[in-house]
Every structure is written in C-alpha cells, then in structure tokens.
Amino acid sequence: MATIREIIAPSPDELAQEFSSIDVDEGGAGIMAPKAAFHILRLRELKSPAANILKQEMLSLGGECATSRSVILGDPNPQDVIIMGTRRQLAKLGTKLKRQPFGLKDAARQIEAFLKGATLDLRPGIPIPLALSDDQSCYPLIMGILNVTPDSFSDGNKYLDKQAAVDHGIKMIEQGADIIDVGGESTRPGSDSVSEGEELSRVLPVIEGLRQQTECPISIDTMKAGVARGALATGAALVNDVSAGRYDPEMMEVVAQAGCPYIMMHMQGQPKTMQNNPHYDNLMDELHRFFDQRITVTSKAGIKDHQVIIDPGIGFGKRREDNYELLRRLRELRIFGRPVLVGASRKSFLQNTLGEAPQDRLEESIAAQTIAMVNGADILRVHDVIPALKSRVVFQQLMD
C-alpha cells in the first residue's frame, strides 16, 4: 500500500540527499531544486495599475499575488502587494516586469536584488560574516552584559565599583564570552538619562581595566557620540547604540571615522516612556521599514555595510506578544544581509505567572536564546555566559 510523508528539507544538501535516495537524475535534480525554495514578498507602495499588472503577470507564471480591494477599484493611493512563488517564478517575473510601466522596472530591480541576496546563504545557522572576527567556529557569538550602573533592571549597582566590574568582565571572558558589552546608563523601562560626564566616568575606567588584561572585543553600550568616542579611544572595539543614531546625530560620524562595528537597535519611543502602551499595526513590516531607513542613513554617513549589526530591540517599546512574535519571525530580518543581535536575557516578557525576579529567569532566558539561534541570531547578548554556551553546543550539533 502506498504511503506518504512530508519532507522537511531546510537546506539544499538535505534536499539533494532526498533526491539521491530515489535515484533522481542529477540534471533533473538541478532543475527541480530551485522550485523547492518558496518565497513570500511584500512590495510597498505600488500604484493600482502597477499592482494589477503585477498580479496578472504573477498569476500567469503559476504564482500568487494578494492585493487589497482598493487596487481593483483603482484607488489612486499607493498600495502594498504580497506575492508568493518559487525562485524560478520570481526570476521570470523580474524579467517580465522590466518591460512594464508605472514604476514596475524598479520593482523588477528589487526582486532581482532580493534573489541575488538570497543566494547568499541567509538560512539560520549559516553565519553572516562579522566585522569583529573572521573566526566563525564559535557561532553565534556570545556577548556578556556588564552594566556599570546603579539602576539596571537585573544587576543594577552590582558592578558599579570599577574592580568588581573588571573582575566580572574577566570572569565572563574566562567562561567563554566572545564580546563584553559595557554600559554606563540604564535603558530599562522608565529609566532616566545621565550626563555624558557621568557616563564616561563609569565606563572608561572599566574599559581601560579590561583592556589591560584581555584582548577580547569590548563593546560600548551608549546613545551618546561623546561616550562612544571616549570608549573607542580607550580600547572599545564596537558601539552598541539602542537609539540607532537617532538620539545623537554625531554618532554616525564617530562610527564612520572609527570604522568599527555598529549595532543599531529598533525602539519605539524612548527608554523612559517606551513601555507606555506600545502599539504596532504590523510589527515585522515596521521593523523592516525602520532598518531599511537606518541602513540608508548609515550608508550615507560613510558607515560600510560590513560594519552594521541590527538588533530588533526585544523589550524596547514592545508588548509581550510582540517579543514572542519577534523571536518566532526573527529570520525575516536576515534579508538585510547584516548580522542580527538578540538580547532577551532575563527580560520581563519571560516572567511567568509566579512573578519571579529577573535573576530567576535563567531557564526562560535559555529557551528564548535557543529559539533565537534556531531562527537566525548571530549574536546573543546574555547575563549568564555558561548556560548560553551550553545551549550553543546543542544548536551547533543541530545545524551540522
């Protein structure tokens, strides 16, 4: 009796093994393999005539195209369109759209750029090259959190003393951290800003102390260009900016001149008010628009593509359900071709019904970090290095 099973083939190699197991001709396998890569793309702000032509062309190729009722009625306002098809169908669509008016030539270029980018292996588990190191043997990278603040949500005041902070940083490095992220200003919900001078007085001695004992890359967690400049001069190797350059316009110039990696994070609102009723009509679309716009800004400022790392900002202006959606759909951000950083460690959205303190959320943090790894995180920002490293070992075995 005939039986049936679904094949889940997350990589071309695994699909090739399935073909080989039933003795498929190599030529035929090469033709069929691209048909297994199915993509769903959202094209923004097309005029109704363009959307109607796009739908007609996509349907003629055997794909699908979703438009609003407004498009059918000829609404003059720009509309978004969602197309669904295989790589082969999308490639043919791009060729056909080059001959069409109403801005569809530009849509064709964007589809071709997407297909070209997708040929880079952006699947979760495949490292996106980092400006920090050519060594991808330890992947994803583990960034240890070192808060030199009196009011951080999890470890405020614990490492305000310079020597205690340096000792903790060295301990995390000895445990296996790949990066140490030093921050002198809390960005927890409701937090108040501190002066540039106060922030510098907190972080510079710690960075200097760490640099005297280790060559491990040090990140400066700051929104202020002056703090970033001072930290880089003292020995920091990268800048972690939760404002993505929106707080201090001079930040872009500092990063461009230093040529260092730059982490830019999405945040709705400011740290003090970001959790006051955050709302999204479409979370992933807003994140995509945000990073698309900020990458344009960094490029114009002279920051190279390979310097940019993106952080979706879990816990920053997000509802509980938004944070879980981010973890579930994280791989959508890999289309930018930039490394993705995830900081879910001990955050309040992980709190269970028992209402435990941040320090008691280890198991929840590891679960969230593991999901982030599976869905494409390149860097994990963590409080607990050893448990993160242990979960990374399991992840590496899964992806090998």
C-alpha positions in Angstrom: 0.0 0.0 0.0 1.3 3.5 -0.9 2.2 5.8 2.0 3.1 9.4 2.2 5.3 11.6 4.3 6.2 15.3 4.2 9.8 16.2 3.6 11.2 19.0 5.7 14.4 19.9 3.9 15.8 23.1 5.4 19.0 23.0 3.2 19.9 22.2 -0.4 22.2 19.4 0.8 19.3 17.7 2.6 17.0 18.0 -0.4 19.8 16.6 -2.6 20.1 13.6 -0.3 16.3 13.0 -0.7 16.7 13.2 -4.5 19.6 10.8 -4.4 17.8 8.3 -2.2 15.3 7.7 -5.0 18.0 7.8 -7.7 16.9 11.1 -9.4 18.9 12.1 -12.4 21.4 14.9 -11.4 20.3 17.1 -14.3 16.6 16.8 -13.2 17.5 17.4 -9.6 19.3 20.6 -10.6 16.2 21.8 -12.4 13.8 20.9 -9.6 15.8 22.1 -6.6 15.1 25.9 -7.1 11.4 25.1 -7.2 11.6 24.0 -3.5 12.6 27.5 -2.4 9.3 29.3 -1.9 9.3 33.0 -1.1 6.6 35.4 0.1 7.5 39.0 -0.6 5.8 42.3 0.3 6.2 45.1 -2.3 5.5 48.5 -0.9 3.6 51.5 -2.3 2.7 50.4 -5.8 0.1 52.4 -7.8 -3.1 50.5 -8.6 -2.2 50.0 -12.3 1.2 48.6 -11.3 -0.4 46.3 -8.7 -2.9 45.0 -11.3 -0.2 44.3 -13.8 1.9 42.6 -11.2 -1.0 40.3 -10.2 -1.7 39.4 -13.8 2.0 38.6 -14.5 2.4 36.6 -11.3 -0.7 34.5 -11.9 0.4 33.8 -15.4 3.6 32.2 -14.0 1.6 30.0 -11.6 2.4 32.0 -8.6 0.1 34.0 -6.3 -0.5 37.7 -5.7 -2.5 39.3 -2.9 -3.9 42.8 -3.3 -6.4 44.9 -1.5 -9.9 45.6 -2.8 -8.8 49.2 -3.3 -6.5 48.1 -6.1 -9.3 46.5 -8.0 -11.3 49.7 -7.6 -8.4 51.8 -9.0 -7.6 53.7 -5.7 -5.0 56.4 -6.6 -3.2 56.0 -3.3 -0.1 53.7 -3.2 -0.9 50.2 -2.1 1.2 47.3 -0.7 1.2 43.9 -2.6 2.2 40.4 -1.4 3.5 38.0 -4.0 4.2 34.3 -3.4 6.2 32.0 -5.6 9.3 29.9 -6.2 12.7 31.4 -7.1 12.2 30.4 -10.7 8.8 32.1 -10.9 10.2 35.3 -9.2 13.1 35.4 -11.6 10.8 35.2 -14.6 8.6 37.8 -13.0 11.5 40.2 -12.8 12.3 39.7 -16.4 8.7 40.4 -17.5 8.3 43.5 -15.2 11.3 45.2 -16.9 9.1 45.8 -19.9 6.3 47.3 -17.9 5.4 51.0 -17.0 4.1 52.5 -13.7 7.4 52.0 -11.8 7.5 48.3 -12.3 11.0 48.4 -13.7 12.1 49.5 -10.2 10.1 46.6 -8.7 11.9 44.3 -11.1 15.3 45.6 -9.8 14.2 45.0 -6.2 13.1 41.4 -7.0 16.4 40.7 -8.7 18.3 42.2 -5.8 16.3 40.0 -3.4 17.1 36.9 -5.4 20.7 37.8 -5.6 20.8 38.4 -1.8 19.0 35.2 -1.2 21.7 33.3 -3.0 24.0 34.3 -0.1 23.2 31.6 2.4 20.9 33.6 4.8 19.4 30.5 6.4 19.5 30.3 10.2 22.7 28.5 11.3 24.8 29.9 8.4 27.0 32.7 9.8 26.7 36.2 8.2 30.3 37.5 8.2 31.0 39.7 11.1 33.4 42.6 11.1 34.6 41.5 14.6 36.4 38.4 13.6 36.9 36.0 10.6 36.6 33.1 13.0 33.1 31.6 12.7 34.0 28.4 14.7 32.1 29.7 17.7 28.7 30.7 16.3 26.6 32.6 17.2 28.8 34.9 19.3 28.1 35.3 23.0 28.1 38.9 24.2 28.4 39.2 28.0 26.5 42.0 29.7 28.5 44.3 32.0 26.3 47.1 33.4 28.2 49.7 35.3 25.1 51.4 36.6 23.2 51.8 39.9 19.7 51.1 38.3 19.8 48.4 35.6 16.8 46.1 35.7 18.7 43.0 36.6 22.1 43.8 38.1 22.0 47.5 38.9 24.6 48.6 41.5 26.2 45.1 41.5 29.2 46.2 39.3 29.3 50.0 39.9 32.7 49.5 41.6 35.4 49.5 39.0 37.3 46.5 40.3 34.1 44.5 40.7 33.1 45.3 37.2 36.5 44.4 35.7 36.6 41.2 37.7 33.2 40.2 36.4 34.1 41.0 32.8 37.2 38.9 33.1 35.2 36.1 34.6 32.8 36.1 31.7 35.7 36.0 29.2 37.2 33.1 31.1 33.8 31.4 30.9 33.8 31.8 27.1 32.2 35.1 26.2 33.2 36.4 22.8 32.4 40.1 23.5 31.9 42.1 26.6 29.3 44.9 26.4 30.0 47.7 28.9 27.1 50.1 29.6 27.1 53.2 32.0 23.5 54.3 31.5 20.4 52.1 32.2 17.9 51.8 29.4 15.4 49.8 31.4 11.7 51.0 31.0 11.2 54.2 33.0 14.9 54.9 33.4 16.3 58.5 33.5 19.2 59.7 31.3 22.5 60.6 32.9 25.0 63.2 31.8 27.8 62.4 29.3 30.4 63.1 32.0 28.8 60.7 34.5 28.5 58.0 31.9 32.2 58.5 30.9 33.3 58.3 34.5 31.5 55.0 34.9 32.7 53.2 31.7 36.2 54.4 30.8 38.0 53.0 33.9 36.3 49.7 33.4 37.2 49.5 29.7 40.7 50.5 30.5 41.0 47.9 33.2 39.6 45.2 30.9 41.9 46.2 28.1 44.9 45.8 30.3 44.0 42.2 31.0 42.4 40.9 27.8 42.2 41.3 24.0 38.6 40.2 24.0 36.5 42.7 22.0 34.8 45.3 24.2 31.5 46.9 23.2 30.4 50.3 24.5 26.6 50.4 25.1 25.7 54.1 24.6 23.5 56.5 22.8 26.0 59.4 23.1 28.6 60.2 20.5 31.0 61.6 23.1 30.8 58.5 25.2 31.4 56.3 22.1 34.3 58.4 21.1 35.9 58.2 24.5 35.3 54.5 24.8 36.8 53.7 21.4 39.9 55.8 22.2 40.2 53.8 25.5 40.0 50.4 23.8 36.5 49.5 22.9 36.1 47.8 19.5 32.4 48.4 18.7 29.5 50.6 19.5 26.1 49.3 20.7 23.5 52.1 20.2 19.9 51.4 21.3 18.8 54.6 19.5 20.3 53.6 16.1 21.8 57.1 15.8 18.5 59.0 16.4 19.4 60.3 19.9 22.7 61.9 18.9 23.2 62.8 15.2 27.0 62.9 15.7 27.1 59.2 16.5 27.2 58.2 12.8 30.3 60.4 12.2 32.1 58.8 15.2 31.4 55.3 13.9 32.3 56.1 10.3 35.6 57.6 11.4 36.4 54.7 13.7 35.4 52.1 11.0 34.2 49.9 13.9 31.2 47.5 14.0 28.0 49.4 14.9 24.9 47.8 16.5 21.8 49.7 15.8 18.6 48.8 17.6 14.9 49.3 17.0 13.0 51.0 19.7 9.5 52.5 19.7 9.8 55.7 21.9 12.5 56.4 24.4 13.7 54.3 27.4 11.7 56.3 29.9 8.4 56.0 28.0 8.9 53.1 25.6 6.6 50.7 27.6 3.8 53.2 27.9 1.2 51.5 25.7 3.4 50.5 22.7 1.4 49.5 19.6 2.1 48.1 16.1 -0.3 47.6 13.2 2.3 45.3 11.6 5.4 44.6 13.8 7.6 43.0 11.2 6.7 45.5 8.5 7.6 48.4 10.8 10.9 46.8 11.7 11.7 46.2 8.1 10.9 49.8 7.2 12.9 51.1 10.2 16.1 49.1 9.3 15.8 49.9 5.7 15.7 53.6 6.5 18.5 53.4 9.1 20.8 51.4 6.8 20.3 54.1 4.2 21.3 56.7 6.8 24.4 54.7 7.9 25.5 54.3 4.3 25.2 58.0 3.6 27.2 58.7 6.7 30.1 56.6 5.3 29.5 53.5 7.5 30.3 50.4 5.5 27.8 47.6 5.0 30.0 45.1 6.9 30.1 47.3 10.0 26.4 47.2 10.6 24.7 44.8 13.0 20.9 45.0 13.6 19.1 44.4 16.9 15.2 44.1 16.8 15.1 45.5 20.3 13.3 42.8 22.3 11.8 44.5 25.3 12.2 48.0 23.9 8.8 49.5 23.2 7.3 46.1 22.7 4.3 44.3 24.1 4.7 40.7 25.5 3.2 39.3 22.3 5.5 41.5 20.1 8.6 40.0 21.8 7.4 36.5 21.1 6.5 37.3 17.5 10.0 38.7 17.0 11.6 35.5 18.2 9.3 33.4 16.0 9.9 35.5 12.9 13.5 36.6 13.5 14.7 35.0 10.3 12.9 37.7 8.3 15.5 40.2 9.3 18.3 38.2 7.7 17.2 39.5 4.4 19.3 42.6 5.1 22.4 40.5 5.0 23.6 42.0 8.3 24.3 40.1 11.5 21.4 40.0 13.9 21.8 40.5 17.6 19.2 39.4 20.1 19.1 40.5 23.7 16.3 38.5 25.5 18.2 37.7 28.7 16.1 38.0 31.9 13.7 40.4 30.4 10.2 40.9 31.8 8.3 39.3 28.9 9.8 36.0 30.1 8.3 36.3 33.5 5.9 33.5 34.3 2.8 33.6 36.5 4.9 33.1 39.6 6.2 36.7 39.2 9.9 35.8 39.7 12.7 38.4 39.9 15.0 38.9 36.8 17.7 36.8 38.4 15.3 33.8 38.5 14.6 33.8 34.8 17.5 31.6 33.7 15.6 28.7 32.2 13.2 31.1 30.3 16.2 33.1 29.0 17.9 30.0 27.7 14.7 28.9 25.9 14.3 32.3 24.3 18.0 32.4 23.3 17.8 28.9 21.8 14.7 29.9 19.7 16.7 33.0 18.6 19.6 30.8 17.5 17.4 28.5 15.5 15.7 31.4 13.8 18.9 33.2 12.8 20.6 35.2 15.6 24.2 35.8 15.0 25.0 37.4 18.4 23.3 36.6 21.8 23.6 39.3 24.5 23.4 37.5 27.8 23.9 37.8 31.6 24.6 34.1 32.0 27.5 33.0 29.8 28.0 29.3 30.6 24.3 28.3 30.1 24.3 30.2 26.8 27.4 28.4 25.7 25.9 25.0 26.6 22.8 25.8 24.6 25.0 26.9 21.7 26.7 23.5 21.7 23.4 21.8 21.2 22.5 24.3 18.4 25.8 23.7 16.6 25.1 19.9 16.6 21.6 20.6 15.2 22.9 22.7 12.4 26.0 20.5 11.5 
